[in-house]
Amino acid sequence: MTEKESLIVNNYKELQDLNKRYLKIQRKLEKTRSSTAHLELKEYLDDLKEEMGCRLFDLGEYEKGLALFKSLSWETHGEGKCNGMIRALVEMEYYDEARRLLEKGLKEFPESYVLWVARGVLNQRLGYNLESLKCFQFALRYAPEGESEALFDVASALCELGHSEEASKVLQDLVQKHPEEPRYLAGLATCFLDMGYPRMPSNITNSPERLDTPRRLSTKDSVMPTVKWV
């Protein structure tokens, strides 16, 4: 089984587990008489629907995921609801609708890390790389502690703009801090190839297995990994 196939299987298993938990809580909700417990259970159901929607997105089921996110409460899950709907709309190439929803979301959640990343992803999909870079840089202001995705997105945007050397500095720092993340190493390989280096320098990571010999780069390293939704 390939890594991609294994990921698909895992996503299906997680989705099945979430669905079982959802049905269990739903039955519990139907029996409860306490208004406080009722609200808590409804909020928990929305938490589960949000997770299920994300798993559906990972499986490419954007319409089904969109339906779940649409059903979330604006009051308790407004930011996540907005982000999930935007992701589905962008992946289905409904860009105008996604942009309108982003404008609405950022008015309500102006310091939202996930929505600024979403705006950057949308701009990158549309080829507005400078605007995309600005959005990712803005997202960094609101990044939760330990969250590095927006920093990778900054490097991706820099690379798209032809600033491979600047992008490589960002990515080298990410590789040092997160040697377990293959996307960062793949992105760095792309930058070095763009700068004309035939091999990956051997001092870019603390991981012993990568220090033995510099890795020769090939054409498969010429594509920057895509930015991820958060």
C-alpha positions as a Markdown table, in Angstrom:
| # | Residue | x | y | z |
|---|---|---|---|---|
| 1 | Met | 0.0 | 0.0 | 0.0 |
| 2 | Thr | 1.4 | 3.4 | -1.0 |
| 3 | Glu | 1.6 | 6.3 | 1.4 |
| 4 | Lys | -1.3 | 8.0 | -0.4 |
| 5 | Glu | -3.5 | 4.9 | -0.2 |
| 6 | Ser | -2.7 | 4.5 | 3.5 |
| 7 | Leu | -3.7 | 8.1 | 4.1 |
| 8 | Ile | -7.0 | 7.5 | 2.4 |
| 9 | Val | -7.7 | 4.4 | 4.4 |
| 10 | Asn | -6.9 | 6.2 | 7.6 |
| 11 | Asn | -9.2 | 9.1 | 6.7 |
| 12 | Tyr | -12.0 | 6.7 | 6.0 |
| 13 | Lys | -11.5 | 5.0 | 9.4 |
| 14 | Glu | -11.4 | 8.3 | 11.2 |
| 15 | Leu | -14.6 | 9.4 | 9.4 |
| 16 | Gln | -16.3 | 6.1 | 10.4 |
| 17 | Asp | -15.3 | 6.6 | 14.0 |
| 18 | Leu | -16.5 | 10.2 | 14.1 |
| 19 | Asn | -19.8 | 9.2 | 12.6 |
| 20 | Lys | -20.3 | 6.5 | 15.3 |
| 21 | Arg | -19.5 | 9.1 | 18.0 |
| 22 | Tyr | -21.9 | 11.6 | 16.3 |
| 23 | Leu | -24.8 | 9.1 | 16.3 |
| 24 | Lys | -24.2 | 8.2 | 19.9 |
| 25 | Ile | -24.3 | 11.8 | 21.0 |
| 26 | Gln | -27.3 | 12.5 | 18.9 |
| 27 | Arg | -29.2 | 9.7 | 20.6 |
| 28 | Lys | -28.1 | 11.1 | 24.0 |
| 29 | Leu | -29.3 | 14.6 | 22.9 |
| 30 | Glu | -32.8 | 13.3 | 22.0 |
| 31 | Lys | -33.2 | 11.9 | 25.6 |
| 32 | Thr | -31.9 | 14.9 | 27.5 |
| 33 | Arg | -34.3 | 17.2 | 29.3 |
| 34 | Ser | -31.8 | 19.7 | 30.7 |
| 35 | Ser | -31.5 | 22.9 | 28.7 |
| 36 | Thr | -27.8 | 23.3 | 29.7 |
| 37 | Ala | -26.9 | 19.8 | 28.8 |
| 38 | His | -28.9 | 20.2 | 25.5 |
| 39 | Leu | -26.8 | 23.2 | 24.5 |
| 40 | Glu | -23.5 | 21.5 | 25.5 |
| 41 | Leu | -24.4 | 18.4 | 23.5 |
| 42 | Lys | -25.4 | 20.4 | 20.4 |
| 43 | Glu | -22.1 | 22.3 | 20.6 |
| 44 | Tyr | -20.2 | 18.9 | 20.8 |
| 45 | Leu | -22.2 | 17.6 | 17.8 |
| 46 | Asp | -21.0 | 20.7 | 15.8 |
| 47 | Asp | -17.4 | 19.9 | 17.0 |
| 48 | Leu | -17.8 | 16.4 | 15.5 |
| 49 | Lys | -19.4 | 17.7 | 12.3 |
| 50 | Glu | -16.5 | 20.1 | 11.9 |
| 51 | Glu | -14.0 | 17.2 | 12.2 |
| 52 | Met | -16.1 | 15.1 | 9.8 |
| 53 | Gly | -16.1 | 17.9 | 7.3 |
| 54 | Cys | -12.4 | 18.1 | 7.4 |
| 55 | Arg | -12.0 | 14.4 | 6.8 |
| 56 | Leu | -14.4 | 14.6 | 3.9 |
| 57 | Phe | -12.2 | 17.4 | 2.4 |
| 58 | Asp | -9.1 | 15.3 | 2.8 |
| 59 | Leu | -10.9 | 12.6 | 0.8 |
| 60 | Gly | -11.9 | 15.1 | -1.9 |
| 61 | Glu | -15.6 | 15.0 | -0.9 |
| 62 | Tyr | -16.0 | 18.8 | -1.0 |
| 63 | Glu | -19.8 | 19.0 | -1.6 |
| 64 | Lys | -20.5 | 16.7 | 1.4 |
| 65 | Gly | -18.0 | 18.6 | 3.5 |
| 66 | Leu | -19.6 | 21.9 | 2.5 |
| 67 | Ala | -23.0 | 20.6 | 3.6 |
| 68 | Leu | -21.7 | 19.8 | 7.0 |
| 69 | Phe | -20.0 | 23.1 | 7.5 |
| 70 | Lys | -23.1 | 25.0 | 6.4 |
| 71 | Ser | -25.1 | 23.2 | 9.1 |
| 72 | Leu | -22.7 | 24.5 | 11.9 |
| 73 | Ser | -23.9 | 27.2 | 14.3 |
| 74 | Trp | -22.6 | 30.7 | 13.5 |
| 75 | Glu | -22.9 | 31.5 | 17.2 |
| 76 | Thr | -20.6 | 28.8 | 18.5 |
| 77 | His | -18.6 | 27.8 | 15.4 |
| 78 | Gly | -18.6 | 30.9 | 13.2 |
| 79 | Glu | -14.9 | 31.1 | 12.4 |
| 80 | Gly | -14.6 | 27.4 | 11.7 |
| 81 | Lys | -17.8 | 27.3 | 9.7 |
| 82 | Cys | -16.6 | 30.2 | 7.6 |
| 83 | Asn | -13.1 | 28.7 | 7.0 |
| 84 | Gly | -14.6 | 25.3 | 6.1 |
| 85 | Met | -17.1 | 26.7 | 3.6 |
| 86 | Ile | -14.4 | 28.8 | 2.0 |
| 87 | Arg | -12.1 | 25.8 | 1.6 |
| 88 | Ala | -14.9 | 23.8 | -0.1 |
| 89 | Leu | -15.8 | 26.7 | -2.4 |
| 90 | Val | -12.2 | 27.3 | -3.4 |
| 91 | Glu | -11.5 | 23.6 | -4.1 |
| 92 | Met | -14.7 | 23.5 | -6.2 |
| 93 | Glu | -13.5 | 26.7 | -8.0 |
| 94 | Tyr | -16.4 | 28.9 | -6.8 |
| 95 | Tyr | -13.9 | 31.7 | -6.3 |
| 96 | Asp | -16.3 | 34.7 | -6.3 |
| 97 | Glu | -18.5 | 33.1 | -3.7 |
| 98 | Ala | -15.4 | 32.2 | -1.6 |
| 99 | Arg | -14.1 | 35.8 | -1.8 |
| 100 | Arg | -17.5 | 37.2 | -0.7 |
| 101 | Leu | -17.6 | 34.8 | 2.3 |
| 102 | Leu | -14.0 | 35.7 | 3.2 |
| 103 | Glu | -14.8 | 39.4 | 3.3 |
| 104 | Lys | -17.8 | 38.7 | 5.6 |
| 105 | Gly | -15.7 | 36.4 | 7.8 |
| 106 | Leu | -12.8 | 38.8 | 8.2 |
| 107 | Lys | -15.2 | 41.6 | 9.1 |
| 108 | Glu | -16.4 | 39.5 | 11.9 |
| 109 | Phe | -13.1 | 37.8 | 12.8 |
| 110 | Pro | -10.4 | 40.4 | 11.7 |
| 111 | Glu | -7.7 | 38.6 | 13.8 |
| 112 | Ser | -8.4 | 35.1 | 12.5 |
| 113 | Tyr | -5.3 | 33.2 | 11.7 |
| 114 | Val | -7.2 | 30.5 | 9.6 |
| 115 | Leu | -9.1 | 33.1 | 7.6 |
| 116 | Trp | -6.0 | 35.1 | 6.7 |
| 117 | Val | -4.4 | 31.9 | 5.6 |
| 118 | Ala | -7.5 | 31.1 | 3.6 |
| 119 | Arg | -7.3 | 34.5 | 1.9 |
| 120 | Gly | -3.7 | 33.8 | 1.0 |
| 121 | Val | -4.6 | 30.4 | -0.5 |
| 122 | Leu | -7.4 | 31.9 | -2.5 |
| 123 | Asn | -5.1 | 34.6 | -3.9 |
| 124 | Gln | -2.5 | 32.1 | -4.7 |
| 125 | Arg | -5.0 | 29.9 | -6.6 |
| 126 | Leu | -6.0 | 33.0 | -8.6 |
| 127 | Gly | -2.3 | 33.8 | -9.4 |
| 128 | Tyr | -2.1 | 36.9 | -7.2 |
| 129 | Asn | 1.1 | 35.9 | -5.6 |
| 130 | Leu | 2.1 | 39.3 | -4.1 |
| 131 | Glu | -1.3 | 39.6 | -2.4 |
| 132 | Ser | -1.0 | 36.0 | -1.3 |
| 133 | Leu | 2.3 | 36.8 | 0.3 |
| 134 | Lys | 0.9 | 39.8 | 2.2 |
| 135 | Cys | -2.0 | 37.6 | 3.5 |
| 136 | Phe | 0.3 | 34.9 | 4.8 |
| 137 | Gln | 2.6 | 37.5 | 6.4 |
| 138 | Phe | -0.5 | 39.1 | 8.1 |
| 139 | Ala | -1.6 | 35.6 | 9.3 |
| 140 | Leu | 1.7 | 35.2 | 11.1 |
| 141 | Arg | 0.6 | 38.0 | 13.5 |
| 142 | Tyr | -2.2 | 35.8 | 14.8 |
| 143 | Ala | -0.5 | 32.4 | 14.5 |
| 144 | Pro | -1.0 | 30.2 | 17.6 |
| 145 | Glu | 2.2 | 29.2 | 19.4 |
| 146 | Gly | 3.9 | 26.4 | 17.6 |
| 147 | Glu | 1.9 | 26.8 | 14.4 |
| 148 | Ser | 4.2 | 26.9 | 11.4 |
| 149 | Glu | 1.9 | 26.5 | 8.3 |
| 150 | Ala | 1.7 | 30.2 | 7.5 |
| 151 | Leu | 5.5 | 30.4 | 7.6 |
| 152 | Phe | 5.7 | 27.6 | 5.0 |
| 153 | Asp | 3.0 | 29.5 | 3.0 |
| 154 | Val | 5.2 | 32.6 | 3.1 |
| 155 | Ala | 8.1 | 30.6 | 1.7 |
| 156 | Ser | 5.8 | 29.2 | -1.0 |
| 157 | Ala | 4.6 | 32.6 | -2.0 |
| 158 | Leu | 8.2 | 33.9 | -2.1 |
| 159 | Cys | 9.2 | 31.0 | -4.3 |
| 160 | Glu | 6.3 | 31.8 | -6.7 |
| 161 | Leu | 7.5 | 35.4 | -6.9 |
| 162 | Gly | 11.0 | 34.2 | -7.8 |
| 163 | His | 12.6 | 35.0 | -4.5 |
| 164 | Ser | 14.0 | 31.5 | -4.0 |
| 165 | Glu | 16.9 | 32.5 | -1.8 |
| 166 | Glu | 14.7 | 34.3 | 0.7 |
| 167 | Ala | 12.3 | 31.4 | 0.6 |
| 168 | Ser | 15.1 | 28.9 | 1.3 |
| 169 | Lys | 16.1 | 30.8 | 4.5 |
| 170 | Val | 12.6 | 30.4 | 5.8 |
| 171 | Leu | 12.4 | 26.8 | 4.9 |
| 172 | Gln | 15.9 | 26.0 | 6.3 |
| 173 | Asp | 14.6 | 27.3 | 9.6 |
| 174 | Leu | 11.5 | 25.2 | 9.4 |
| 175 | Val | 13.4 | 22.1 | 8.5 |
| 176 | Gln | 15.7 | 22.6 | 11.5 |
| 177 | Lys | 12.7 | 23.0 | 13.8 |
| 178 | His | 10.5 | 20.4 | 12.2 |
| 179 | Pro | 12.7 | 17.7 | 10.7 |
| 180 | Glu | 9.8 | 15.2 | 10.8 |
| 181 | Glu | 7.8 | 17.3 | 8.2 |
| 182 | Pro | 8.6 | 16.1 | 4.7 |
| 183 | Arg | 6.8 | 19.0 | 3.0 |
| 184 | Tyr | 9.3 | 21.5 | 4.4 |
| 185 | Leu | 12.3 | 19.5 | 3.1 |
| 186 | Ala | 10.6 | 19.1 | -0.3 |
| 187 | Gly | 10.0 | 22.8 | -0.5 |
| 188 | Leu | 13.6 | 23.5 | 0.4 |
| 189 | Ala | 14.7 | 21.1 | -2.4 |
| 190 | Thr | 12.6 | 23.1 | -4.8 |
| 191 | Cys | 14.3 | 26.3 | -3.8 |
| 192 | Phe | 17.8 | 24.9 | -4.1 |
| 193 | Leu | 17.0 | 23.5 | -7.5 |
| 194 | Asp | 15.6 | 26.9 | -8.6 |
| 195 | Met | 18.9 | 28.5 | -7.4 |
| 196 | Gly | 20.9 | 26.0 | -9.6 |
| 197 | Tyr | 22.2 | 23.7 | -6.8 |
| 198 | Pro | 22.5 | 20.1 | -8.1 |
| 199 | Arg | 22.6 | 18.7 | -4.5 |
| 200 | Met | 20.9 | 19.4 | -1.2 |
| 201 | Pro | 23.5 | 20.8 | 1.2 |
| 202 | Ser | 24.3 | 18.2 | 4.0 |
| 203 | Asn | 24.0 | 20.7 | 6.9 |
| 204 | Ile | 20.3 | 21.6 | 6.6 |
| 205 | Thr | 19.0 | 19.3 | 9.3 |
| 206 | Asn | 19.9 | 17.7 | 12.5 |
| 207 | Ser | 18.5 | 14.4 | 11.4 |
| 208 | Pro | 21.5 | 11.9 | 11.2 |
| 209 | Glu | 20.2 | 10.0 | 8.2 |
| 210 | Arg | 20.1 | 13.2 | 6.2 |
| 211 | Leu | 23.7 | 14.2 | 7.1 |
| 212 | Asp | 25.4 | 11.2 | 5.6 |
| 213 | Thr | 25.5 | 12.4 | 2.0 |
| 214 | Pro | 24.1 | 15.4 | 0.2 |
| 215 | Arg | 21.0 | 14.4 | -1.7 |
| 216 | Arg | 21.2 | 14.9 | -5.5 |
| 217 | Leu | 18.2 | 16.9 | -6.7 |
| 218 | Ser | 16.2 | 16.0 | -9.8 |
| 219 | Thr | 13.3 | 17.4 | -11.8 |
| 220 | Lys | 10.7 | 15.9 | -9.3 |
| 221 | Asp | 12.0 | 18.4 | -6.8 |
| 222 | Ser | 11.1 | 21.3 | -9.1 |
| 223 | Val | 7.5 | 21.6 | -7.8 |
| 224 | Met | 6.9 | 23.4 | -4.5 |
| 225 | Pro | 4.4 | 21.4 | -2.3 |
| 226 | Thr | 1.0 | 23.1 | -2.2 |
| 227 | Val | 0.0 | 25.2 | 0.7 |
| 228 | Lys | -2.3 | 23.6 | 3.2 |
| 229 | Trp | -5.6 | 24.8 | 4.8 |
| 230 | Val | -5.6 | 25.3 | 8.5 |
